Amino acid sequence: MNGVTDPGRQAESYYHLHLVSDSTGETLISVGRAAAAQYSVKPIEHIYPLVRTHRQLDKAIQAIEEFPGIVLYTLTDPELRNRLKIYCQNNGVPVLSVLAPVVRLFQAYLGGVPEPRVGGQHQLDGEYFRRIDAMNFTVMHDDGQHTDGLEAADVVLLGISRSSKTPTSIYLANRGIKTANIPLVPNIPIPPGLPHLKRPLVVGLVASAERVVEIRRNRLLGLNATSSSQDSYVDRDAVAEEIAFSRRLCARHGWPVIDVTRRSIEETAAAIIGLLQEHRRKSSEATGA
């Protein structure tokens, strides 16, 4: 067996991680990857979404039998849940319902008996349609498009090329936050209405010159662009001046700046959400709402 067999010894290069869900599996994937990230040995993921029948569960159990490892699950059907749990226990396979401890905590606090609902977090409710609306807005206002509609945004991101504006915008939109992003280029004026926005939070994104140059070079390689006309695009001094220009612009208008050099998209988005909450609190106090 090539996987890790001794919990106290990580001599092998990988192990198998089975994620069994009766919904999309997003919760399991997030929890499993967050836990796996604490260890240097990497898992081979086996994901089984929409497991709602015994036949579908058969396929998951067959794979677990072939590739033993860790099993995480979210199954609301008691028959399926118990069958998977008993199989794993009888075969010495570590297994855990990732929601059970959390649900028990809620039950202890709220009392009563929970009403299990498959994919309950994905209901077509107001929150769902708010995310869809935010995603549509964000796509329409990507990379400086439709700047006349910026007042309707929740967040406006500014930054030079390759400063993670678009992926951060999409992540925020998936959280229901309408996000526009605008590229900053020295000697190119920003949209005239940008300094006068009242509702949105405007945030500048910057990164180290080395990081930006690295990303830009990789992008040019992917595009097979080798023309000398691109030299300034990946010249460190030119990039450093672009970053300095971004910082000066944001300082002039009092816009917060986030350095994304060592941040993941999720970490950058979390920082922006924190700034947005503070921005909304101050706006509410200013209007007396």
Phi and psi restraints in degrees (value plus and minus 20) as a CYANA .aco file:
   2 ASN   PHI    -109.8   -69.8
   2 ASN   PSI     -31.8     8.2
   3 GLY   PHI    -100.9   -60.9
   3 GLY   PSI     158.2   198.2
   4 VAL   PHI     -94.1   -54.1
   4 VAL   PSI     105.5   145.5
   5 THR   PHI    -131.7   -91.7
   5 THR   PSI     -41.6    -1.6
   6 ASP   PHI    -130.9   -90.9
   6 ASP   PSI      94.5   134.5
   7 PRO   PHI     -77.5   -37.5
   7 PRO   PSI     -46.2    -6.2
   8 GLY   PHI    -111.6   -71.6
   8 GLY   PSI     -17.7    22.3
   9 ARG   PHI    -159.3  -119.3
   9 ARG   PSI      98.5   138.5
  10 GLN   PHI    -123.5   -83.5
  10 GLN   PSI      38.1    78.1
  11 ALA   PHI    -100.2   -60.2
  11 ALA   PSI     -43.2    -3.2
  12 GLU   PHI    -108.2   -68.2
  12 GLU   PSI     148.9   188.9
  13 SER   PHI    -112.5   -72.5
  13 SER   PSI     -33.3     6.7
  14 TYR   PHI    -180.9  -140.9
  14 TYR   PSI     151.1   191.1
  15 TYR   PHI    -167.7  -127.7
  15 TYR   PSI     149.1   189.1
  16 HIS   PHI    -120.0   -80.0
  16 HIS   PSI     115.0   155.0
  17 LEU   PHI    -144.0  -104.0
  17 LEU   PSI      95.7   135.7
  18 HIS   PHI    -123.1   -83.1
  18 HIS   PSI     106.8   146.8
  19 LEU   PHI    -140.1  -100.1
  19 LEU   PSI      89.5   129.5
  20 VAL   PHI    -133.7   -93.7
  20 VAL   PSI      99.2   139.2
  21 SER   PHI    -157.0  -117.0
  21 SER   PSI     127.7   167.7
  22 ASP   PHI    -112.6   -72.6
  22 ASP   PSI     -15.3    24.7
  23 SER   PHI    -143.4  -103.4
  23 SER   PSI    -165.4  -125.4
  24 THR   PHI     -94.4   -54.4
  24 THR   PSI     -40.6    -0.6
  25 GLY   PHI      67.0   107.0
  25 GLY   PSI     -17.6    22.4
  26 GLU   PHI     -82.1   -42.1
  26 GLU   PSI     -61.5   -21.5
  27 THR   PHI     -81.8   -41.8
  27 THR   PSI     -67.7   -27.7
  28 LEU   PHI     -80.8   -40.8
  28 LEU   PSI     -65.3   -25.3
  29 ILE   PHI     -80.4   -40.4
  29 ILE   PSI     -64.0   -24.0
  30 SER   PHI     -83.7   -43.7
  30 SER   PSI     -66.8   -26.8
  31 VAL   PHI     -86.3   -46.3
  31 VAL   PSI     -66.2   -26.2
  32 GLY   PHI     -81.0   -41.0
  32 GLY   PSI     -63.6   -23.6
  33 ARG   PHI     -90.8   -50.8
  33 ARG   PSI     -54.5   -14.5
  34 ALA   PHI     -84.6   -44.6
  34 ALA   PSI     -60.9   -20.9
  35 ALA   PHI     -90.6   -50.6
  35 ALA   PSI     -63.2   -23.2
  36 ALA   PHI     -83.2   -43.2
  36 ALA   PSI     -49.7    -9.7
  37 ALA   PHI     -86.6   -46.6
  37 ALA   PSI     -34.0     6.0
  38 GLN   PHI     -98.4   -58.4
  38 GLN   PSI     -26.1    13.9
  39 TYR   PHI    -145.4  -105.4
  39 TYR   PSI     128.8   168.8
  40 SER   PHI     -94.6   -54.6
  40 SER   PSI     -51.4   -11.4
  41 VAL   PHI     -91.9   -51.9
  41 VAL   PSI     115.1   155.1
  42 LYS   PHI    -120.6   -80.6
  42 LYS   PSI     123.1   163.1
  43 PRO   PHI    -106.7   -66.7
  43 PRO   PSI     132.4   172.4
  44 ILE   PHI    -115.6   -75.6
  44 ILE   PSI      95.2   135.2
  45 GLU   PHI    -104.6   -64.6
  45 GLU   PSI     116.7   156.7
  46 HIS   PHI    -142.7  -102.7
  46 HIS   PSI      89.3   129.3
  47 ILE   PHI    -129.0   -89.0
  47 ILE   PSI     108.9   148.9
  48 TYR   PHI    -144.9  -104.9
  48 TYR   PSI      69.5   109.5
  49 PRO   PHI    -105.0   -65.0
  49 PRO   PSI     143.1   183.1
  50 LEU   PHI      35.6    75.6
  50 LEU   PSI      20.6    60.6
  51 VAL   PHI    -104.7   -64.7
  51 VAL   PSI      82.4   122.4
  52 ARG   PHI    -149.5  -109.5
  52 ARG   PSI     -18.4    21.6
  53 THR   PHI    -153.7  -113.7
  53 THR   PSI     142.8   182.8
  54 HIS   PHI     -85.3   -45.3
  54 HIS   PSI     -53.9   -13.9
  55 ARG   PHI     -84.5   -44.5
  55 ARG   PSI     -61.4   -21.4
  56 GLN   PHI     -86.1   -46.1
  56 GLN   PSI     -57.5   -17.5
  57 LEU   PHI     -88.1   -48.1
  57 LEU   PSI     -52.4   -12.4
  58 ASP   PHI     -74.1   -34.1
  58 ASP   PSI     -62.7   -22.7
  59 LYS   PHI     -84.5   -44.5
  59 LYS   PSI     -59.7   -19.7
  60 ALA   PHI     -87.0   -47.0
  60 ALA   PSI     -64.0   -24.0
  61 ILE   PHI     -84.3   -44.3
  61 ILE   PSI     -58.3   -18.3
  62 GLN   PHI     -80.9   -40.9
  62 GLN   PSI     -61.6   -21.6
  63 ALA   PHI     -89.1   -49.1
  63 ALA   PSI     -58.4   -18.4
  64 ILE   PHI     -83.8   -43.8
  64 ILE   PSI     -58.0   -18.0
  65 GLU   PHI     -85.6   -45.6
  65 GLU   PSI     -58.2   -18.2
  66 GLU   PHI     -96.4   -56.4
  66 GLU   PSI     -55.6   -15.6
  67 PHE   PHI    -149.4  -109.4
  67 PHE   PSI      56.1    96.1
  68 PRO   PHI     -78.2   -38.2
  68 PRO   PSI     125.6   165.6
  69 GLY   PHI    -194.8  -154.8
  69 GLY   PSI    -164.0  -124.0
  70 ILE   PHI    -114.5   -74.5
  70 ILE   PSI     117.8   157.8
  71 VAL   PHI    -139.4   -99.4
  71 VAL   PSI     101.6   141.6
  72 LEU   PHI    -135.2   -95.2
  72 LEU   PSI     122.9   162.9
  73 TYR   PHI    -167.6  -127.6
  73 TYR   PSI     135.6   175.6
  74 THR   PHI    -153.9  -113.9
  74 THR   PSI      78.6   118.6
  75 LEU   PHI    -148.4  -108.4
  75 LEU   PSI     105.1   145.1
  76 THR   PHI    -109.3   -69.3
  76 THR   PSI     -45.9    -5.9
  77 ASP   PHI     -90.4   -50.4
  77 ASP   PSI      99.0   139.0
  78 PRO   PHI     -82.2   -42.2
  78 PRO   PSI     -53.4   -13.4
  79 GLU   PHI     -86.7   -46.7
  79 GLU   PSI     -67.1   -27.1
  80 LEU   PHI     -84.6   -44.6
  80 LEU   PSI     -63.3   -23.3
  81 ARG   PHI     -80.7   -40.7
  81 ARG   PSI     -69.0   -29.0
  82 ASN   PHI     -87.4   -47.4
  82 ASN   PSI     -56.5   -16.5
  83 ARG   PHI     -83.4   -43.4
  83 ARG   PSI     -65.0   -25.0
  84 LEU   PHI     -84.7   -44.7
  84 LEU   PSI     -64.3   -24.3
  85 LYS   PHI     -82.8   -42.8
  85 LYS   PSI     -64.8   -24.8
  86 ILE   PHI     -86.1   -46.1
  86 ILE   PSI     -61.1   -21.1
  87 TYR   PHI     -78.7   -38.7
  87 TYR   PSI     -68.6   -28.6
  88 CYS   PHI     -83.9   -43.9
  88 CYS   PSI     -63.0   -23.0
  89 GLN   PHI     -83.9   -43.9
  89 GLN   PSI     -60.7   -20.7
  90 ASN   PHI     -89.2   -49.2
  90 ASN   PSI     -42.0    -2.0
  91 ASN   PHI    -131.1   -91.1
  91 ASN   PSI      -6.8    33.2
  92 GLY   PHI      46.2    86.2
  92 GLY   PSI       9.2    49.2
  93 VAL   PHI    -118.8   -78.8
  93 VAL   PSI     103.6   143.6
  94 PRO   PHI     -83.5   -43.5
  94 PRO   PSI     109.7   149.7
  95 VAL   PHI    -160.2  -120.2
  95 VAL   PSI     124.6   164.6
  96 LEU   PHI    -172.7  -132.7
  96 LEU   PSI     114.2   154.2
  97 SER   PHI    -103.9   -63.9
  97 SER   PSI      94.4   134.4
  98 VAL   PHI     -91.6   -51.6
  98 VAL   PSI     -42.8    -2.8
  99 LEU   PHI    -112.1   -72.1
  99 LEU   PSI     -41.3    -1.3
 100 ALA   PHI     -75.2   -35.2
 100 ALA   PSI     -68.7   -28.7
 101 PRO   PHI     -82.7   -42.7
 101 PRO   PSI     -56.0   -16.0
 102 VAL   PHI     -89.3   -49.3
 102 VAL   PSI     -63.8   -23.8
 103 VAL   PHI     -82.6   -42.6
 103 VAL   PSI     -59.9   -19.9
 104 ARG   PHI     -82.8   -42.8
 104 ARG   PSI     -58.3   -18.3
 105 LEU   PHI     -83.7   -43.7
 105 LEU   PSI     -64.8   -24.8
 106 PHE   PHI     -81.4   -41.4
 106 PHE   PSI     -61.8   -21.8
 107 GLN   PHI     -85.5   -45.5
 107 GLN   PSI     -59.2   -19.2
 108 ALA   PHI     -84.0   -44.0
 108 ALA   PSI     -53.3   -13.3
 109 TYR   PHI    -104.9   -64.9
 109 TYR   PSI     -63.1   -23.1
 110 LEU   PHI    -110.6   -70.6
 110 LEU   PSI     -40.4    -0.4
 111 GLY   PHI      54.2    94.2
 111 GLY   PSI     157.2   197.2
 112 GLY   PHI      55.4    95.4
 112 GLY   PSI    -196.1  -156.1
 113 VAL   PHI    -133.4   -93.4
 113 VAL   PSI     109.4   149.4
 114 PRO   PHI     -84.9   -44.9
 114 PRO   PSI     133.4   173.4
 115 GLU   PHI    -130.9   -90.9
 115 GLU   PSI      74.0   114.0
 116 PRO   PHI     -78.7   -38.7
 116 PRO   PSI     115.0   155.0
 117 ARG   PHI    -155.1  -115.1
 117 ARG   PSI     104.0   144.0
 118 VAL   PHI     -83.5   -43.5
 118 VAL   PSI     106.0   146.0
 119 GLY   PHI      40.3    80.3
 119 GLY   PSI      15.1    55.1
 120 GLY   PHI     -78.6   -38.6
 120 GLY   PSI     -47.5    -7.5
 121 GLN   PHI     -97.9   -57.9
 121 GLN   PSI     -25.8    14.2
 122 HIS   PHI    -131.3   -91.3
 122 HIS   PSI       6.8    46.8
 123 GLN   PHI     -88.2   -48.2
 123 GLN   PSI     130.4   170.4
 124 LEU   PHI    -100.6   -60.6
 124 LEU   PSI      47.6    87.6
 125 ASP   PHI    -126.2   -86.2
 125 ASP   PSI    -190.0  -150.0
 126 GLY   PHI     -81.0   -41.0
 126 GLY   PSI     -56.7   -16.7
 127 GLU   PHI     -84.8   -44.8
 127 GLU   PSI     -59.8   -19.8
 128 TYR   PHI     -81.0   -41.0
 128 TYR   PSI     -68.6   -28.6
 129 PHE   PHI     -90.6   -50.6
 129 PHE   PSI     -45.2    -5.2
 130 ARG   PHI     -86.4   -46.4
 130 ARG   PSI     -59.8   -19.8
 131 ARG   PHI     -86.7   -46.7
 131 ARG   PSI     -60.6   -20.6
 132 ILE   PHI     -83.7   -43.7
 132 ILE   PSI     -62.0   -22.0
 133 ASP   PHI     -83.0   -43.0
 133 ASP   PSI     -61.4   -21.4
 134 ALA   PHI     -85.2   -45.2
 134 ALA   PSI     -59.2   -19.2
 135 MET   PHI     -85.3   -45.3
 135 MET   PSI     -63.3   -23.3
 136 ASN   PHI     -80.6   -40.6
 136 ASN   PSI     -64.6   -24.6
 137 PHE   PHI     -80.9   -40.9
 137 PHE   PSI     -65.5   -25.5
 138 THR   PHI     -84.5   -44.5
 138 THR   PSI     -61.8   -21.8
 139 VAL   PHI     -84.3   -44.3
 139 VAL   PSI     -59.1   -19.1
 140 MET   PHI     -89.3   -49.3
 140 MET   PSI     -43.7    -3.7
 141 HIS   PHI    -135.4   -95.4
 141 HIS   PSI      10.8    50.8
 142 ASP   PHI    -103.5   -63.5
 142 ASP   PSI     121.8   161.8
 143 ASP   PHI      36.7    76.7
 143 ASP   PSI      22.7    62.7
 144 GLY   PHI      62.0   102.0
 144 GLY   PSI      -6.4    33.6
 145 GLN   PHI    -100.7   -60.7
 145 GLN   PSI     127.9   167.9
 146 HIS   PHI      30.7    70.7
 146 HIS   PSI      33.7    73.7
 147 THR   PHI     -89.9   -49.9
 147 THR   PSI     -31.0     9.0
 148 ASP   PHI     -93.8   -53.8
 148 ASP   PSI     -30.9     9.1
 149 GLY   PHI    -127.8   -87.8
 149 GLY   PSI      -0.5    39.5
 150 LEU   PHI     -86.6   -46.6
 150 LEU   PSI     -45.9    -5.9
 151 GLU   PHI     -83.4   -43.4
 151 GLU   PSI     -42.2    -2.2
 152 ALA   PHI    -102.2   -62.2
 152 ALA   PSI     -27.0    13.0
 153 ALA   PHI     -95.6   -55.6
 153 ALA   PSI     136.7   176.7
 154 ASP   PHI    -107.9   -67.9
 154 ASP   PSI     -57.6   -17.6
 155 VAL   PHI    -158.0  -118.0
 155 VAL   PSI     120.0   160.0
 156 VAL   PHI    -141.9  -101.9
 156 VAL   PSI     100.5   140.5
 157 LEU   PHI    -120.3   -80.3
 157 LEU   PSI     115.3   155.3
 158 LEU   PHI    -138.4   -98.4
 158 LEU   PSI     125.3   165.3
 159 GLY   PHI     155.4   195.4
 159 GLY   PSI     139.6   179.6
 160 ILE   PHI     -93.2   -53.2
 160 ILE   PSI     152.7   192.7
 161 SER   PHI     -78.2   -38.2
 161 SER   PSI     115.9   155.9
 162 ARG   PHI      50.2    90.2
 162 ARG   PSI      17.2    57.2
 163 SER   PHI    -129.8   -89.8
 163 SER   PSI       2.9    42.9
 164 SER   PHI      51.7    91.7
 164 SER   PSI       4.6    44.6
 165 LYS   PHI     -84.7   -44.7
 165 LYS   PSI     -71.9   -31.9
 166 THR   PHI     -86.4   -46.4
 166 THR   PSI     -70.1   -30.1
 167 PRO   PHI     -81.7   -41.7
 167 PRO   PSI     -54.4   -14.4
 168 THR   PHI     -87.9   -47.9
 168 THR   PSI     -58.9   -18.9
 169 SER   PHI     -81.7   -41.7
 169 SER   PSI     -64.4   -24.4
 170 ILE   PHI     -84.8   -44.8
 170 ILE   PSI     -60.8   -20.8
 171 TYR   PHI     -82.1   -42.1
 171 TYR   PSI     -64.9   -24.9
 172 LEU   PHI     -83.7   -43.7
 172 LEU   PSI     -59.9   -19.9
 173 ALA   PHI     -80.5   -40.5
 173 ALA   PSI     -57.4   -17.4
 174 ASN   PHI     -86.9   -46.9
 174 ASN   PSI     -36.0     4.0
 175 ARG   PHI    -114.9   -74.9
 175 ARG   PSI     -13.5    26.5
 176 GLY   PHI      67.2   107.2
 176 GLY   PSI      -3.4    36.6
 177 ILE   PHI    -125.8   -85.8
 177 ILE   PSI      95.1   135.1
 178 LYS   PHI     -88.4   -48.4
 178 LYS   PSI      99.5   139.5
 179 THR   PHI    -149.7  -109.7
 179 THR   PSI     107.6   147.6
 180 ALA   PHI    -129.2   -89.2
 180 ALA   PSI     133.5   173.5
 181 ASN   PHI    -156.5  -116.5
 181 ASN   PSI     124.1   164.1
 182 ILE   PHI    -149.6  -109.6
 182 ILE   PSI     106.3   146.3
 183 PRO   PHI     -93.7   -53.7
 183 PRO   PSI     120.6   160.6
 184 LEU   PHI    -125.8   -85.8
 184 LEU   PSI     107.5   147.5
 185 VAL   PHI    -152.7  -112.7
 185 VAL   PSI     104.9   144.9
 186 PRO   PHI     -73.6   -33.6
 186 PRO   PSI     119.6   159.6
 187 ASN   PHI      52.8    92.8
 187 ASN   PSI     -15.8    24.2
 188 ILE   PHI    -129.9   -89.9
 188 ILE   PSI     100.5   140.5
 189 PRO   PHI     -82.3   -42.3
 189 PRO   PSI     125.7   165.7
 190 ILE   PHI     -97.3   -57.3
 190 ILE   PSI     141.5   181.5
 191 PRO   PHI     -73.0   -33.0
 191 PRO   PSI     114.1   154.1
 192 PRO   PHI     -80.2   -40.2
 192 PRO   PSI     -49.4    -9.4
 193 GLY   PHI    -104.3   -64.3
 193 GLY   PSI     -28.4    11.6
 194 LEU   PHI     -77.9   -37.9
 194 LEU   PSI     -66.3   -26.3
 195 PRO   PHI     -87.0   -47.0
 195 PRO   PSI     -33.7     6.3
 196 HIS   PHI    -124.0   -84.0
 196 HIS   PSI     -13.1    26.9
 197 LEU   PHI     -85.1   -45.1
 197 LEU   PSI     119.3   159.3
 198 LYS   PHI    -127.3   -87.3
 198 LYS   PSI     -67.8   -27.8
 199 ARG   PHI     -95.8   -55.8
 199 ARG   PSI     -67.1   -27.1
 200 PRO   PHI     -94.5   -54.5
 200 PRO   PSI     135.5   175.5
 201 LEU   PHI    -109.2   -69.2
 201 LEU   PSI     106.2   146.2
 202 VAL   PHI    -122.8   -82.8
 202 VAL   PSI     106.7   146.7
 203 VAL   PHI    -151.3  -111.3
 203 VAL   PSI     115.5   155.5
 204 GLY   PHI    -115.0   -75.0
 204 GLY   PSI     117.4   157.4
 205 LEU   PHI    -130.5   -90.5
 205 LEU   PSI     109.0   149.0
 206 VAL   PHI    -151.8  -111.8
 206 VAL   PSI     142.8   182.8
 207 ALA   PHI    -167.0  -127.0
 207 ALA   PSI     147.9   187.9
 208 SER   PHI     -85.8   -45.8
 208 SER   PSI     132.3   172.3
 209 ALA   PHI     -79.9   -39.9
 209 ALA   PSI     -58.5   -18.5
 210 GLU   PHI     -81.9   -41.9
 210 GLU   PSI     -62.3   -22.3
 211 ARG   PHI     -86.6   -46.6
 211 ARG   PSI     -64.0   -24.0
 212 VAL   PHI     -83.5   -43.5
 212 VAL   PSI     -64.1   -24.1
 213 VAL   PHI     -81.3   -41.3
 213 VAL   PSI     -62.8   -22.8
 214 GLU   PHI     -79.5   -39.5
 214 GLU   PSI     -66.7   -26.7
 215 ILE   PHI     -85.5   -45.5
 215 ILE   PSI     -61.7   -21.7
 216 ARG   PHI     -84.8   -44.8
 216 ARG   PSI     -60.6   -20.6
 217 ARG   PHI     -82.7   -42.7
 217 ARG   PSI     -62.5   -22.5
 218 ASN   PHI     -83.1   -43.1
 218 ASN   PSI     -57.1   -17.1
 219 ARG   PHI     -85.4   -45.4
 219 ARG   PSI     -63.6   -23.6
 220 LEU   PHI     -83.7   -43.7
 220 LEU   PSI     -58.3   -18.3
 221 LEU   PHI     -83.4   -43.4
 221 LEU   PSI     -60.5   -20.5
 222 GLY   PHI     -85.2   -45.2
 222 GLY   PSI     -49.1    -9.1
 223 LEU   PHI    -112.3   -72.3
 223 LEU   PSI     -20.9    19.1
 224 ASN   PHI      37.5    77.5
 224 ASN   PSI      15.4    55.4
 225 ALA   PHI    -116.7   -76.7
 225 ALA   PSI      92.2   132.2
 226 THR   PHI    -143.0  -103.0
 226 THR   PSI     -10.3    29.7
 227 SER   PHI     -84.0   -44.0
 227 SER   PSI     124.5   164.5
 228 SER   PHI     -85.4   -45.4
 228 SER   PSI     -36.3     3.7
 229 SER   PHI     -85.9   -45.9
 229 SER   PSI     -34.7     5.3
 230 GLN   PHI    -112.8   -72.8
 230 GLN   PSI     -18.2    21.8
 231 ASP   PHI     -76.4   -36.4
 231 ASP   PSI     -65.5   -25.5
 232 SER   PHI     -86.4   -46.4
 232 SER   PSI     -43.7    -3.7
 233 TYR   PHI     -85.9   -45.9
 233 TYR   PSI     -50.3   -10.3
 234 VAL   PHI    -139.9   -99.9
 234 VAL   PSI      -6.1    33.9
 235 ASP   PHI     -99.8   -59.8
 235 ASP   PSI     106.5   146.5
 236 ARG   PHI     -80.4   -40.4
 236 ARG   PSI     -63.4   -23.4
 237 ASP   PHI     -85.0   -45.0
 237 ASP   PSI     -59.9   -19.9
 238 ALA   PHI     -85.9   -45.9
 238 ALA   PSI     -60.2   -20.2
 239 VAL   PHI     -86.7   -46.7
 239 VAL   PSI     -60.8   -20.8
 240 ALA   PHI     -80.5   -40.5
 240 ALA   PSI     -57.1   -17.1
 241 GLU   PHI     -88.5   -48.5
 241 GLU   PSI     -57.5   -17.5
 242 GLU   PHI     -80.3   -40.3
 242 GLU   PSI     -63.1   -23.1
 243 ILE   PHI     -85.8   -45.8
 243 ILE   PSI     -62.8   -22.8
 244 ALA   PHI     -82.1   -42.1
 244 ALA   PSI     -60.0   -20.0
 245 PHE   PHI     -80.1   -40.1
 245 PHE   PSI     -62.9   -22.9
 246 SER   PHI     -81.6   -41.6
 246 SER   PSI     -65.7   -25.7
 247 ARG   PHI     -84.4   -44.4
 247 ARG   PSI     -62.1   -22.1
 248 ARG   PHI     -83.2   -43.2
 248 ARG   PSI     -62.5   -22.5
 249 LEU   PHI     -80.8   -40.8
 249 LEU   PSI     -67.0   -27.0
 250 CYS   PHI     -86.9   -46.9
 250 CYS   PSI     -58.7   -18.7
 251 ALA   PHI     -84.0   -44.0
 251 ALA   PSI     -58.4   -18.4
 252 ARG   PHI     -82.1   -42.1
 252 ARG   PSI     -55.9   -15.9
 253 HIS   PHI    -122.2   -82.2
 253 HIS   PSI     -17.9    22.1
 254 GLY   PHI      53.1    93.1
 254 GLY   PSI       5.9    45.9
 255 TRP   PHI    -109.1   -69.1
 255 TRP   PSI     113.3   153.3
 256 PRO   PHI     -85.0   -45.0
 256 PRO   PSI     132.6   172.6
 257 VAL   PHI    -143.9  -103.9
 257 VAL   PSI     117.0   157.0
 258 ILE   PHI    -139.6   -99.6
 258 ILE   PSI     106.7   146.7
 259 ASP   PHI    -106.5   -66.5
 259 ASP   PSI      96.6   136.6
 260 VAL   PHI    -117.6   -77.6
 260 VAL   PSI     -11.3    28.7
 261 THR   PHI     -72.6   -32.6
 261 THR   PSI     -68.0   -28.0
 262 ARG   PHI    -133.2   -93.2
 262 ARG   PSI      -0.5    39.5
 263 ARG   PHI    -124.9   -84.9
 263 ARG   PSI     121.7   161.7
 264 SER   PHI     -96.0   -56.0
 264 SER   PSI     147.4   187.4
 265 ILE   PHI     -78.6   -38.6
 265 ILE   PSI     -60.9   -20.9
 266 GLU   PHI     -83.0   -43.0
 266 GLU   PSI     -60.3   -20.3
 267 GLU   PHI     -88.8   -48.8
 267 GLU   PSI     -60.0   -20.0
 268 THR   PHI     -82.9   -42.9
 268 THR   PSI     -64.6   -24.6
 269 ALA   PHI     -82.8   -42.8
 269 ALA   PSI     -59.5   -19.5
 270 ALA   PHI     -82.4   -42.4
 270 ALA   PSI     -60.9   -20.9
 271 ALA   PHI     -84.2   -44.2
 271 ALA   PSI     -60.0   -20.0
 272 ILE   PHI     -86.0   -46.0
 272 ILE   PSI     -61.8   -21.8
 273 ILE   PHI     -81.9   -41.9
 273 ILE   PSI     -59.4   -19.4
 274 GLY   PHI     -82.5   -42.5
 274 GLY   PSI     -63.0   -23.0
 275 LEU   PHI     -85.0   -45.0
 275 LEU   PSI     -57.1   -17.1
 276 LEU   PHI     -85.5   -45.5
 276 LEU   PSI     -61.6   -21.6
 277 GLN   PHI     -81.6   -41.6
 277 GLN   PSI     -61.4   -21.4
 278 GLU   PHI     -88.0   -48.0
 278 GLU   PSI     -59.9   -19.9
 279 HIS   PHI     -81.2   -41.2
 279 HIS   PSI     -63.8   -23.8
 280 ARG   PHI     -87.9   -47.9
 280 ARG   PSI     -57.2   -17.2
 281 ARG   PHI     -82.6   -42.6
 281 ARG   PSI     -65.3   -25.3
 282 LYS   PHI     -86.4   -46.4
 282 LYS   PSI     -58.1   -18.1
 283 SER   PHI     -84.0   -44.0
 283 SER   PSI     -60.0   -20.0
 284 SER   PHI     -85.5   -45.5
 284 SER   PSI     -60.7   -20.7
 285 GLU   PHI     -86.3   -46.3
 285 GLU   PSI     -57.7   -17.7
 286 ALA   PHI     -86.9   -46.9
 286 ALA   PSI     -53.9   -13.9
 287 THR   PHI    -111.9   -71.9
 287 THR   PSI     -27.6    12.4
 288 GLY   PHI      56.1    96.1
 288 GLY   PSI      -4.0    36.0
